[in-house]
Amino acid sequence: MKTGIATTTMASLPQTIILFLLLLGAFAQARDPFACDSKDVKTSSLPFCKVSMPIPNRVTDLLGRLTMQEKVRLLVNNAAAVPRLGIKGYEWWSEALHGVSNVGPGTKFGGAFPGATSFPQVITTAASFNATLWEAIGRVVSDEARAMYNGGAAGLTYWSPNVNIFRDPRWGRGQETPGEDPVLAGTYAASYVKGLQGNNGDRLKVAACCKHFTAYDLDNWNGVDRFHFNAKVSKQDIEDTFDVPFKMCVQDGNVASVMCSYNQVNGVPTCADPNLLKRTIRGQWNLNGYIVSDCDSVGVFYNTQHYTSTPEEAAADAIKAGLDLDCGPFLAQYTENAVTRGLLKEADVNSALANTLTVQMRLGMFDGEPSAQPFGNLGPKDVCTPAHQELALEAARQGIVLLNNRGPSLPLSHLRHRTVAVIGPNSNATVTMIGNYAGVACAYTSPLQGIGNYAKTIHQMGCEDVACNDDKLFSGAINAARQADATVLVMGLDQSIEAEFRDRTGLLLPGRQQELVSKVAMAAKGPTILVLMSGGPIDVSFAKNDPRIGAILWAGYPGQAGGAAIADVLYGTTNPEGKLPMTWYPQEYVSNLPMTDMAMRSSPNRNYPGRTYKFYKGPVVYPFGHGLSYTNFVHTIASAPKVVTVPLDGHRHSGNATISGKAIKVNHVRCNKLSVGLQVDVKNTGSKDGTHTMLVFSKPPAGHWAPQKQLVAFAKVHVPARSQRRVGINIHVCKFLSVVDRSGVRRIPTGVHNLHIGGIKHSLSLQPATLGVIKS
């Protein structure tokens, strides 16, 4: 049975009105030019308006025409107009985490743009392990963003994606991230950014921003908040965990912006640290774009962290560190005085503005009429299109993870399960499904509506909300389960439990949810299926070990079409293919583990368990990468090298290149084309077609600073029932088979690396080339 994409519309408007609004494309108010309006003969002929000139020359010309008072008012997110030069005011702050969002003042829904396609929350989309999907979502989001910009409803600078590591399972913003693995997060970042920014050379469709740099993953826990937190991080953990996604975002994704975070790192606010901003992001990684503060970060490190004695010193420290734009008023208020007092040079201000103005010019904002530019034809007709909504549904399907399937109990049968009890505080969820940093969805399909497309439903909430503070509604839920052929409990969390500025206190289901699940399962006539909505992991050991609970699904926050996707998986229209992008820990894991401890590696002598699958060795509820299918896949390695020679730079000496001959510094290696190629045959031995998510891990040679294992590659392959497909994998040796020593130096361990693909293992020996045969 084919499910409908949506049945509940935005703001409960009738479908006819929605269609009418979406057809208003030709009548939507077109945006006036931001600058260089051809009708303004005084300004349109100025050199900075000449599209034929190189952008650096145009920027230099414009900077030479601005007064200091005008310059400082351009250093903030609500940049002021410069009427005498024909430049309008601009709001830099828009968001597009998983669809155009109304968080931030740059975007307004209403009129010709009542909503935008709301894709699954990032943690759910990450579970697809599908880089092609991530880029496709980025392309759709940027189409809709450009359309809204053309209609005067949005900006062109989007402070997304969030690529912080999901280090602690209690973090309220973990839902916004691509999970706990740095390579997964970095690949997501580069893919989504490419989709957003387009493939038009140095020109930008929209400007993306990777945030929040760096070691930012605590909002408000046990009296410690992000505005006061000093993250004490080793050089080793910075290099091999926290900075990896940002480096990949800049170097592989060519992102146009990076945002620095609220917290301090080792005693220095990130937005005032030249080592992080000027030397790392812009120097080592060669950012082609601008650096922006998280909102009010400069004010926070002056007013809250008391990092400087005067506000002028704070403004000067930020700009000299490499900050180009302040989300907030601080730099507009204090930068001019900082220059007057000699704390800052006007050349420093010019350098900051050159970076932001360059991005605006790459976006075409100084090229005259938007309608005459690339993407100028996009309008309301290009928002919430059927194709876009279908992609939101497909993304949700790919991100759902089948955690348990006893019996098997899933998929449900049209013939045997004609009546379904749909129970739980998230059973008829709509807004809950889109998580945070979302906008106004085009339309919703709740789980109840999705299941209703397959079977007759009996609906009972069981709890008034996810807090589930009492059992008043339990009896109705229990009675429904007694009557139905199957029972689906849709439980979990929402933004009242985990959100920005709201970290969780534990990992269990809130309130009396667990009690409801167990009592319903005990009474149910047919199979009981538990569906979980959440951003973070939940300890559902009770359900995993309960023989009356036939299957467990994790849907994350599955976006506007989440209910349709859940139903498709429940009834087998879609064969589940998602894999967990984070470890699901038992509740005991966090009982003695402060969120404030940033160390990644375990420390037995201080009873510290370590973090993420790479370093934690204790019991788990479900491991990183876990996810079942309705069929069975078997791997066979068709071809793979057993020995790979690591070519050394001929200008280096062996004493500098190695530690006791066991690990070679990456910067002493000719990395350019050094990769390992594998061919893997994937056979579907079951009776159902399926898409396999293949994860490749490497276990490096034993060493006190190496992880237990690390993700080095992943791939998707569709394999029809009882057939076989060959998958090619390339592993970049320097990027993915290296590890980081205690000094923060990335090295390639020589010796045997064990590659793990599903249940098979391949041993690969990395050996340094003999120096005598290395050519310069």
C-alpha positions in Angstrom: 0.0 0.0 0.0 1.3 3.4 -0.9 1.2 5.9 2.0 0.3 9.5 1.6 3.1 12.0 2.2 1.0 14.2 4.5 -2.5 14.7 5.8 -2.2 17.5 8.4 -1.3 20.8 6.9 0.7 23.8 8.2 -1.2 25.9 10.7 -4.2 23.6 9.9 -4.9 25.5 6.7 -7.1 23.7 4.1 -5.2 22.1 1.3 -7.0 24.4 -1.3 -5.6 27.5 0.5 -2.1 25.9 0.6 -2.2 25.2 -3.1 -3.4 28.7 -3.8 -0.6 30.2 -1.9 2.0 27.9 -3.6 0.7 29.1 -6.9 1.4 32.7 -6.1 4.9 32.5 -7.5 4.2 35.0 -10.3 2.6 37.4 -7.8 5.1 37.2 -5.0 6.8 40.5 -4.3 10.2 40.4 -5.9 13.2 41.5 -3.8 14.7 44.9 -4.7 18.5 44.7 -5.4 20.6 44.6 -2.2 23.1 46.9 -3.9 24.2 48.2 -7.3 20.6 48.8 -8.5 20.8 49.6 -12.2 18.1 52.3 -11.7 20.4 54.2 -9.4 22.8 55.8 -11.8 24.9 57.4 -9.0 26.0 54.0 -7.5 25.5 51.4 -10.2 28.5 52.7 -12.1 30.9 52.5 -9.2 33.8 50.0 -9.5 32.5 47.7 -6.7 29.4 47.2 -8.8 31.2 46.0 -11.9 30.6 42.2 -12.2 33.4 42.0 -14.8 36.0 43.0 -12.2 37.6 40.4 -9.9 35.9 40.2 -6.5 39.0 41.2 -4.5 39.3 44.4 -6.5 35.6 45.2 -6.0 36.0 44.6 -2.2 39.0 46.9 -2.0 37.2 49.6 -3.9 34.2 49.4 -1.6 36.3 49.4 1.6 38.0 52.6 0.4 34.6 54.3 0.2 33.4 53.4 3.7 33.8 55.6 6.7 34.8 54.1 10.1 31.3 54.7 11.4 29.9 52.8 8.4 32.4 50.0 8.8 31.7 49.2 12.4 27.9 48.9 11.7 28.7 46.2 9.1 30.5 44.0 11.7 27.2 42.7 13.2 24.5 40.4 12.1 21.9 43.1 11.5 24.3 45.1 9.3 23.2 48.7 8.7 22.4 50.2 5.3 24.8 52.5 3.6 22.3 54.7 1.7 24.9 57.0 0.1 26.5 54.0 -1.7 23.1 52.3 -2.5 23.7 49.4 -0.1 20.7 48.1 1.9 20.8 46.7 5.4 21.2 42.9 5.7 20.4 40.3 8.3 23.1 37.7 8.3 21.3 35.3 10.7 19.3 32.6 9.0 19.2 28.9 9.8 18.8 25.8 7.7 19.7 22.8 9.9 17.3 20.4 8.1 15.2 22.8 6.1 14.8 26.5 6.0 14.1 27.5 9.6 12.4 30.4 11.3 15.0 30.4 14.1 16.9 33.7 13.6 15.5 37.0 12.4 16.6 36.5 8.7 13.7 34.3 7.7 10.0 35.0 7.9 7.2 32.5 7.0 3.8 33.7 5.8 2.2 35.1 2.7 3.6 33.4 -0.4 5.9 31.3 1.8 3.7 29.7 4.5 6.1 26.8 5.1 9.2 24.9 3.8 10.1 21.3 3.5 11.1 20.0 6.9 13.5 17.1 6.7 14.4 14.7 9.5 16.5 16.1 12.3 20.2 15.7 11.5 20.8 12.8 13.9 18.2 10.8 12.0 19.5 11.7 8.6 23.0 10.8 9.7 21.7 7.2 10.5 21.3 6.7 6.8 25.1 6.9 6.3 24.3 8.1 2.8 26.4 11.1 1.7 24.5 11.3 -1.6 21.3 11.8 0.3 22.8 14.5 2.5 24.0 16.5 -0.5 20.6 16.0 -2.2 18.9 17.5 0.9 21.3 20.4 0.9 20.3 21.1 -2.8 16.6 21.1 -2.0 17.1 23.3 1.1 19.1 25.8 -0.9 16.5 25.9 -3.7 13.9 26.8 -1.1 16.2 29.3 0.6 17.0 31.1 -2.7 13.3 31.1 -3.6 12.5 32.7 -0.2 15.3 35.2 -0.6 14.0 36.2 -4.1 10.6 36.8 -2.5 12.0 38.9 0.3 11.4 36.3 3.0 14.9 35.0 3.8 18.6 35.7 3.6 21.4 34.0 1.8 23.7 33.2 4.8 22.7 30.2 6.8 24.4 29.2 10.1 24.1 25.5 9.5 25.2 22.7 9.8 26.0 21.8 13.4 28.9 19.4 13.2 29.9 19.1 16.9 30.7 15.6 18.2 27.8 14.0 20.1 30.3 13.3 23.0 27.9 12.9 25.9 24.5 11.1 25.5 22.8 13.7 27.7 23.6 16.7 25.5 20.3 18.4 24.6 21.7 19.5 21.2 23.0 16.1 20.2 19.9 15.8 18.0 21.3 18.6 15.8 24.6 16.7 15.1 25.6 13.9 12.8 26.6 11.7 15.8 29.6 10.7 17.8 32.1 9.7 15.0 34.4 12.4 13.7 34.6 10.9 10.2 30.9 10.5 9.9 30.3 14.0 11.1 32.9 15.5 8.8 31.6 13.6 5.8 28.1 14.8 6.6 29.4 18.3 6.9 31.2 18.3 3.5 28.2 16.7 1.7 25.5 18.9 3.1 27.6 22.0 2.6 28.2 21.1 -1.1 24.5 20.7 -1.5 23.7 24.1 0.1 26.4 26.1 -1.6 26.1 24.6 -5.1 28.7 23.7 -7.7 29.3 27.1 -9.5 33.0 27.7 -8.9 33.7 30.5 -6.5 30.1 31.7 -6.7 27.7 30.6 -4.0 24.1 29.5 -4.1 23.8 30.1 -0.4 26.6 30.4 2.2 26.7 27.6 4.7 28.4 27.7 8.1 29.9 24.9 10.2 29.4 25.4 13.9 30.2 25.6 16.9 34.0 25.6 16.9 35.2 23.9 19.1 34.8 21.3 21.9 31.3 22.6 22.4 28.9 20.0 23.7 27.4 21.1 27.0 24.4 23.4 27.3 23.2 23.4 30.9 24.1 20.5 33.2 24.2 20.4 37.0 24.6 24.1 37.4 27.2 24.5 34.6 26.1 26.3 31.5 27.8 27.0 28.1 28.4 30.6 28.9 30.6 29.8 31.8 32.1 26.5 30.8 35.9 26.1 30.3 36.4 22.9 28.3 39.8 21.5 29.3 40.8 19.5 26.3 44.1 17.7 25.5 45.9 18.4 22.2 45.3 14.7 21.4 41.5 15.0 21.7 41.3 18.3 19.9 43.2 16.8 16.9 41.6 13.4 16.7 38.1 14.1 17.8 36.8 17.7 18.2 38.4 19.4 15.2 38.1 16.6 12.6 34.5 17.5 11.3 35.5 21.2 11.1 38.6 20.5 9.1 36.7 18.3 6.7 34.0 20.9 6.4 36.5 23.6 5.4 38.9 21.5 3.3 36.5 19.0 1.7 33.3 21.0 1.8 34.9 24.4 1.1 32.4 26.0 3.5 31.9 29.7 3.4 31.8 30.3 7.2 32.8 28.8 10.5 31.1 29.8 13.8 33.1 30.0 17.1 31.4 28.8 20.2 30.4 30.3 23.6 32.7 28.2 25.8 36.4 28.6 26.6 38.9 26.0 25.5 41.7 25.7 28.0 41.0 29.1 29.5 40.6 31.1 26.3 37.2 32.0 24.7 37.1 30.4 21.3 36.0 33.7 19.7 39.1 35.4 21.1 41.7 32.7 20.4 44.0 33.5 17.5 45.4 29.9 17.6 41.9 28.6 16.8 40.6 31.2 14.4 43.5 32.9 12.6 46.1 30.2 12.8 44.0 27.0 12.5 40.8 27.8 10.5 42.2 30.5 8.3 45.9 29.6 8.3 46.2 25.8 8.4 42.9 24.9 6.8 42.7 27.9 4.4 39.1 29.0 5.0 37.7 30.9 2.0 35.1 32.8 3.8 34.2 34.5 7.1 34.3 33.6 10.8 31.2 34.5 12.9 30.6 34.4 16.6 27.8 32.4 18.2 25.1 35.0 19.2 26.4 37.4 21.8 29.6 35.4 22.3 31.8 38.5 22.4 29.5 40.0 24.9 29.5 36.8 26.9 33.3 36.6 27.2 33.4 40.2 28.4 30.2 40.3 30.6 30.0 36.7 31.8 33.4 35.2 31.6 35.2 38.6 32.5 38.0 37.7 30.1 38.9 41.3 29.5 38.8 44.5 31.6 37.0 46.7 29.2 34.5 46.1 26.3 37.0 47.8 23.9 39.6 45.2 24.8 37.0 42.4 24.1 36.2 43.9 20.7 39.9 44.2 19.8 40.7 40.7 21.0 38.0 39.2 19.0 38.9 41.0 15.7 42.6 40.4 16.1 42.0 36.7 16.8 40.3 36.4 13.4 36.6 37.1 14.1 35.0 38.8 11.1 31.3 39.1 12.2 29.5 39.4 15.5 26.1 37.9 15.9 25.0 40.5 18.4 25.6 44.3 18.8 28.9 44.2 20.7 31.3 45.0 17.8 29.1 47.8 16.5 29.1 49.4 19.9 32.8 49.2 20.9 35.0 48.7 17.8 35.4 52.4 16.9 36.5 53.2 20.4 39.0 50.3 20.3 40.6 51.8 17.2 40.6 55.3 18.8 42.4 54.0 21.9 45.0 52.2 19.8 43.9 48.7 20.8 43.0 47.9 17.2 44.0 49.2 13.8 41.6 50.2 11.0 43.4 47.7 8.9 42.2 44.9 11.2 38.6 46.1 10.7 39.2 46.2 7.0 40.5 42.6 7.0 37.3 41.4 8.8 35.0 43.3 6.4 36.9 42.0 3.4 36.0 38.5 4.4 32.3 39.2 4.8 32.0 41.4 1.8 33.7 38.8 -0.3 31.1 36.2 0.6 28.3 38.7 -0.2 29.8 39.3 -3.6 30.2 35.6 -4.2 26.5 35.3 -3.4 25.7 37.9 -6.1 24.4 40.5 -3.7 26.4 43.3 -5.4 25.4 42.2 -8.9 22.2 44.2 -9.3 18.7 42.7 -9.8 18.3 39.2 -8.2 15.9 38.2 -10.9 18.7 38.5 -13.5 21.1 36.3 -11.5 21.5 32.5 -11.3 18.6 31.1 -9.2 16.7 34.3 -9.8 13.8 32.4 -11.3 13.2 30.4 -8.1 10.0 31.4 -6.2 7.0 30.1 -4.2 6.4 27.4 -6.8 9.8 25.9 -5.9 9.0 25.5 -2.2 7.2 22.4 -0.8 7.1 20.8 -4.2 6.0 17.1 -4.4 9.5 16.1 -5.2 10.9 17.9 -2.2 8.3 16.3 0.1 9.0 12.9 -1.4 12.7 13.4 -0.5 11.8 14.2 3.1 9.8 11.0 3.2 12.7 9.0 1.7 15.2 10.6 4.1 13.0 9.5 7.0 12.7 6.0 5.7 16.5 5.7 5.3 17.2 7.0 8.8 14.9 4.7 10.8 16.9 2.1 12.7 15.5 -1.4 13.5 17.0 -2.1 16.9 15.3 -5.4 17.8 13.1 -7.9 15.9 12.2 -10.9 18.0 10.7 -13.8 16.2 10.7 -11.8 13.8 7.7 -9.7 14.7 8.2 -7.2 11.9 7.1 -6.5 9.2 3.5 -6.5 10.1 1.0 -8.3 7.8 -1.9 -6.7 6.0 -3.8 -9.9 6.4 -3.1 -10.7 10.1 -2.8 -7.2 11.5 -5.8 -5.4 10.3 -6.5 -3.5 13.5 -3.6 -1.8 15.3 -3.6 -0.1 18.7 -1.6 3.1 18.3 -0.5 4.2 21.8 1.9 6.7 23.4 2.6 10.4 23.9 4.2 10.6 20.5 1.6 8.5 18.7 0.0 11.5 17.0 3.0 13.7 17.0 3.5 16.4 14.4 5.7 19.3 15.5 7.7 16.9 17.8 8.8 15.1 14.6 10.8 18.0 13.3 13.0 18.5 16.4 14.7 21.9 17.0 16.0 24.6 14.6 13.1 23.8 12.3 10.8 26.1 10.5 7.1 25.6 9.5 6.6 22.3 7.8 4.8 22.0 4.5 2.5 19.4 6.0 2.7 16.5 8.5 1.9 12.8 8.6 1.8 11.7 12.2 2.5 8.0 13.2 -1.2 7.5 13.8 -2.0 8.8 10.3 0.7 6.8 8.7 -0.4 3.5 10.3 -4.0 4.5 9.4 -3.1 4.2 5.8 -2.4 0.5 6.3 -4.9 -0.6 9.0 -7.8 0.3 11.1 -6.5 2.1 14.2 -7.5 2.3 17.8 -5.8 5.4 19.3 -5.0 5.9 23.0 -2.4 8.4 24.3 -1.5 6.4 27.4 0.2 9.5 28.8 -0.8 13.2 28.4 2.7 14.1 27.2 6.2 12.7 27.2 6.7 13.6 30.9 4.1 10.9 31.6 3.6 12.0 35.2 0.7 9.8 36.1 -1.3 6.6 35.0 -4.7 8.3 34.4 -4.7 7.2 30.7 -3.2 3.7 31.2 -6.4 1.8 31.3 -7.6 3.0 27.9 -4.3 2.1 26.4 -4.3 -1.4 28.0 -7.9 -2.0 26.7 -6.9 -0.9 23.2 -4.0 -3.4 23.2 -6.3 -6.2 24.3 -8.6 -5.6 21.3 -6.1 -5.0 18.5 -4.3 -7.5 16.2 -1.0 -5.6 16.9 0.1 -2.8 19.2 2.4 0.0 18.3 3.7 2.2 21.2 5.2 5.5 20.1 7.2 6.7 23.0 10.4 8.7 23.7 11.3 12.3 24.1 10.7 15.8 22.8 12.0 19.3 23.2 10.7 19.6 26.8 13.3 16.9 27.7 16.2 17.6 25.4 16.9 20.9 23.6 19.2 23.8 23.4 20.0 24.9 26.9 18.4 21.8 28.2 20.7 18.7 28.8 19.1 15.5 30.1 19.6 14.3 33.6 19.6 10.6 32.7 19.0 8.1 29.9 15.8 6.4 30.9 12.4 7.0 29.4 10.8 10.0 31.2 8.2 9.6 34.0 6.1 6.4 33.9 6.6 5.7 30.2 8.5 2.4 30.9 5.6 1.3 33.2 3.1 2.0 30.4 5.1 0.1 27.8 5.4 -3.0 30.1 1.8 -3.0 31.1 0.5 -2.6 27.5 2.9 -5.4 26.3 1.6 -7.7 29.1 -2.0 -7.1 28.0 -1.6 -7.0 24.3 -3.4 -9.7 22.2 -1.0 -9.4 19.2 2.7 -8.4 18.8 3.8 -5.3 20.6 6.2 -2.9 18.7 8.0 -0.1 20.5 8.8 3.0 18.4 11.1 5.6 19.9 11.3 9.2 19.0 14.4 11.0 20.4 17.6 12.8 19.5 19.7 11.1 22.2 20.0 7.5 23.1 17.6 5.9 25.6 18.3 3.0 27.9 15.5 0.6 26.9 17.2 -2.5 28.3 13.8 -3.4 29.9 12.2 -3.6 26.5 15.1 -5.3 24.8 14.9 -8.0 27.4 11.1 -8.3 27.5 10.0 -11.3 25.4 6.5 -9.7 25.0 8.0 -6.8 23.1 8.5 -8.1 19.6 10.5 -5.3 18.0 12.0 -1.9 18.7 12.4 0.9 16.2 14.3 4.2 16.6 12.9 7.0 14.5 14.9 9.9 15.9 12.9 13.0 15.0 11.9 11.9 11.5 10.7 15.2 10.0 7.4 16.2 8.4 6.7 12.8 6.8 7.9 10.8 9.8 4.6 9.0 10.4 4.4 7.8 6.8 8.0 6.5 7.0 7.4 4.7 10.3 4.4 3.0 8.9 6.3 2.0 5.7 8.9 0.3 7.8 6.4 -1.3 10.1 4.5 -2.9 7.2 7.6 -3.8 5.2 7.0 -1.4 2.3 10.4 -0.1 3.2 13.2 -2.5 4.4 15.0 -0.7 7.2 18.6 0.3 6.5 19.5 2.8 9.2 22.5 2.4 11.5 22.9 4.1 14.9 25.2 7.1 14.6 25.8 7.0 18.4 26.3 4.5 21.2 23.3 3.7 23.3 24.6 3.4 26.9 23.0 2.0 30.0 21.8 4.4 32.6 24.8 3.5 34.9 27.2 4.9 32.3 26.3 8.5 33.2 25.7 8.0 37.0 29.3 8.9 37.9 30.4 10.7 34.7 30.3 14.5 34.8 29.5 16.1 31.4 32.2 18.6 32.2 35.0 16.0 31.8 36.1 16.3 28.2 38.6 13.4 28.1 37.8 10.9 25.3 40.0 8.0 26.4 39.2 5.8 29.4 41.3 6.0 32.5 40.9 2.9 34.8 43.0 4.4 37.6 40.4 7.2 38.0 37.4 4.9 37.2 36.8 6.9 34.0 34.9 4.9 31.3 35.9 6.8 28.2 33.6 8.2 25.5 32.1 7.0 22.2 32.6 3.6 20.6 36.2 4.5 19.8 37.4 4.6 23.5 34.6 3.2 25.7 35.0 -0.5 26.6 32.0 -1.1 28.9 28.5 -2.6 28.4 26.1 -1.0 25.9 22.4 -1.2 25.2 23.1 -0.9 21.4 26.5 -0.2 19.8 27.4 2.5 17.3 26.6 1.2 13.8 23.9 -1.2 15.0 20.8 -1.7 12.8 18.9 -4.7 11.6 17.2 -5.5 8.2 14.3 -7.7 7.1 16.8 -9.6 5.1 20.4 -10.9 5.6 23.6 -9.6 4.0 26.8 -11.6 3.8 30.2 -9.9 2.9 33.1 -11.4 1.0 36.3 -9.6 0.2 36.8 -10.0 -3.6 40.2 -8.1 -3.6 42.3 -6.2 -1.1 46.0 -5.6 -0.7 47.8 -7.3 2.2 50.7 -4.9 2.3 50.8 -1.2 1.5 54.0 0.8 1.3 53.9 4.3 2.9 56.1 6.6 0.8 58.2 9.0 2.9 59.1 12.5 2.0 62.6 12.2 0.6 63.7 15.4 2.4 63.0 13.8 5.8 65.2 11.6 7.9 64.1 8.4 9.5 64.8 9.7 13.0 62.3 12.5 12.6 59.8 10.3 10.8 59.1 7.6 13.3 58.9 6.8 17.0 60.9 3.6 17.5 60.0 2.7 13.9 56.3 2.2 14.9 54.5 5.3 13.7 55.2 7.8 10.9 54.3 11.4 11.2 51.6 12.2 8.6 53.4 15.4 7.5 56.5 13.2 6.7 54.5 11.1 4.2 53.5 11.6 0.6 49.8 11.5 1.2 48.4 12.8 -2.0 47.4 9.5 -3.7 48.0 7.1 -0.9 44.9 5.0 -0.5 43.8 1.5 0.0 41.3 0.0 -2.5 39.0 -2.8 -1.6 36.4 -4.7 -3.6 33.7 -6.2 -1.4 30.9 -8.6 -2.6 27.6 -8.1 -0.7 25.2 -11.0 -1.0 21.5 -10.7 0.0 20.8 -14.3 1.2 17.2 -13.4 2.3 13.8 -13.3 0.5 13.4 -9.5 0.5 15.1 -6.8 -1.5 17.1 -4.4 0.7 19.6 -1.6 0.8 22.7 -2.5 2.8 24.6 0.1 4.8 28.2 -1.2 4.9 30.4 0.2 7.6 34.2 -0.4 7.4 36.2 -0.1 10.7 39.9 -0.3 11.3 41.5 -1.6 14.4 45.0 0.0 14.4 48.1 -1.8 15.8 48.1 -1.9 19.6 49.3 1.3 21.2 48.4 3.3 24.2 47.1 6.2 22.2 45.2 4.3 19.5 41.4 3.9 19.6 39.9 0.4 19.9 38.6 0.8 16.4 37.6 3.7 14.1 35.3 4.2 11.2 37.3 4.5 8.0 34.6 4.2 5.2 31.0 3.5 4.6 28.9 2.8 1.5 25.3 2.1 0.5 24.3 -0.7 -2.0 20.9 -1.9 -3.0 20.9 -5.7 -3.4 17.8 -7.6 -4.6 16.8 -10.8 -2.8 19.2 -13.7 -3.4 21.6 -11.7 -5.6 25.0 -10.1 -5.1 26.6 -6.7 -5.8 30.2 -5.6 -5.7 31.1 -2.5 -3.8 34.4 -0.5 -4.3 35.9 1.1 -1.2 38.8 3.6 -1.1 40.4 4.4 2.2 42.7 7.4 2.3 45.6 6.2 4.4 46.8 9.5 5.9 43.2 10.7 6.8 41.6 7.5 8.0 44.3 5.0 9.0 46.2 7.5 11.1 46.0 8.0 14.8 47.0 10.9 17.1 49.7 10.8 19.7 49.6 12.5 23.1 51.2 15.6 21.7 48.5 16.0 19.2 50.6 14.8 16.3 48.9 12.7 13.7 50.8 9.5 12.8 50.4 6.4 10.7 51.1 3.3 12.8 53.2 0.8 10.9 52.3 -2.9 11.2 49.0 -4.7 10.9 45.7 -2.8 10.7 42.7 -5.1 10.9 39.8 -4.0 8.7 36.3 -5.1 9.9 33.4 -5.2 7.5 30.4 -6.8 9.2 31.5 -10.3 10.4 34.7 -10.5 8.2 38.2 -9.2 8.9 41.0 -8.3 6.6 44.6 -7.8 7.8 46.5 -5.0 6.1 50.2 -4.3 6.8 51.4 -0.7 6.4 55.2 -0.5 5.9 57.4 2.5 5.4 59.2 2.7 2.1 63.0 2.2 2.3 64.6 5.6 2.4 67.2 4.6 -0.2 64.6 4.3 -3.0 62.6 7.4 -2.2 62.8 10.1 -4.8 62.5 13.8 -4.0 
